[in-house]
Amino acid sequence: MSARIERLVTAGTFSLDGGTWDVDNNVWIVGDERSVYVIDPAHDSAAIAAAVGTRTVKAVLLTHGHDDHIRYAREFATLVEAPVLMNTADQMLWEDIYPGTTPDGAIVDGERFEIAGTVLTALHTPGHSPGSTCFYAADLGTVFSGDTLFNGGPGATGRSYSDFPTIIASITERLLSLPGETVVNTGHGDSTTIAAEAPGVLAAGK
Ligand SMILES: [Fe+2]
């Protein structure tokens, strides 16, 4: 059986720079009936573990270190006995939640995560945060974009460790170069496509 994509929406909060906001997160489960990767297991470890069921979690892949994406990652990873992986450029965000510790491993640009006959390739796309990473599954015609690209445009860059010119460059160079029909599965809200978002990104970058 080939890889399939499951989406779970979980609810909680996001805190940064002294503010806290309610937020719904997309949790993505990619794999088959035997094993999966879980991308950004936010807010509700028990619900995500229930969705995974008896399948093996090869790893928890984090798109970036913002607390809504990582606050429950360690708890979830312990529940399912999987390692947590993240780009080390977001270590300062990790330490806001898990002081004095690191994730179990680092994700580097171009790293390949094989699952169920397909591959998720890590694309380092800094801007929303320094370590922001997308996961591209060419076989599935999908990129998991975290908070780098949403249905409606680039992710937020108004808070600490974010940079607008950097996110525009990342999206332009790394995401708009993907086939236009590529489905963008985001960290929050509805999915979109590269072709649908390209004009807005290019206009924002001018
Ligand atoms: Fe974020």
Boltz pocket constraint, residues with backbone or C-beta under 6 A from the ligand:
constraints:
  - pocket:
      binder: B
      contacts: [[A, 64], [A, 66], [A, 128], [A, 147]]
      max_distance: 6.0
